[in-house]
């Protein structure tokens, strides 16, 4: 078998000494006005014009952080909202990130049953059949977030592609949004909560994909906004690597984050999106950087985030 995805991610985290991932979730209002105006002059005030502006925004951010962060996480919804042109920008963003040596986690929360789930997996972490014996990668992300609600029928195609193509998945377990408890915290008749049962399934689903660092390529999404639950899940899922959203703009702190890590200093990668992309607008950096220096502001915030989290986990 080729290198396990999670081994590759961990090696990159160790090289950068940085357990964070930069979310690329661009709304058009996040993009500096000079980029928007320039692309609207070229392409008109159209979906293409907006998508090209976002691509320029993304590539400039990548240029400024590729040497200090191990990975980026583009959220598919922000690209899909711009239609075909937006998905072209997503594809080009993945390619550009790879050219800079970054790992790409596609945040799509995909799931369905049977052949439909297989098609989702083919699109993002597997390969698509284009002939009798001809297969090619479509978007070619390194990992994908997935929804476990349909059970193993909806997850197995992703697991198969993880094994076949050395890719990874992060399964939604305890999400960072305020209303997550409406379903995830319900108590089952066996006495455990829904998210606890999902955690047990993640352990089961990933037991054959554990790499040399002791972590499975079937990871878990565990929100930074629920530190007590995260601490319990860390004990419950010792071999699962956590993708942790909710730091920064959503209110999660480095102290909240620390419980997601194991004693080895590994076990989690922490996402921030808006606080990085919009650093040039933030109260911390707006006096030091203009919108023309948004990439430098993003770099400064990425370094501050790295140091903040490493301090909390003893890295």
Secondary structure, DSSP 8 states (H G I E B T S, - for coil): ----HHHHHHHHHHHHT--EEEEE---GGGS-HHHHHHHHHHH-SSHHHHHHHHHHHHHHHHHHHTTT-SEEEEBHHHHHTTHHHHHHHHHHHHHHHHHTT-EEEEEEEE--SHHHHHHHHHHHTS-EE-SSS-EE-SS--SEEEE--TTTHHHHHHHHHHHHHHT-EEEEEEE-SSGGGHHHHT-B-TTSSBHHHHHHHHHHHHTTT-B-TTS-BSEEEEE-TT-HHHHHHHHHH-TT--EEE--BSTTSB-HHHHHTTS-TTS-SEEEEE-HHHHTGGGSTTTTTT--GGGHHHHHHHHHHHHHHHHHHHHT-
